[in-house]
Amino acid sequence: MVNRRPKLELIKPAASPEETAAIVAALERFMRATAPTRAPARTPGDQWRRAALLEGVEREHREDVPHPWINT
């Protein structure tokens, strides 16, 4: 998974280490609170339809139509 969060850096270290930690913690909390929600997982759908697609089942048998991959 790609990390799309920006890398936080201090440009001028004028704050104390405690103040710096508080600022970074506040920024991290803000980024977590405003992050977009994940998309819901896909539902598998109709299992009978999935089985038919996997087995290649056709609704009607067509004998007069030649098979596209077999040249007979």
Secondary structure, DSSP 8 states (H G I E B T S, - for coil): ----S-----SS--S-HHHHHHHHHHHHHHHHHTS-----------HHHHHHHHHT--SS--SSS--TT---
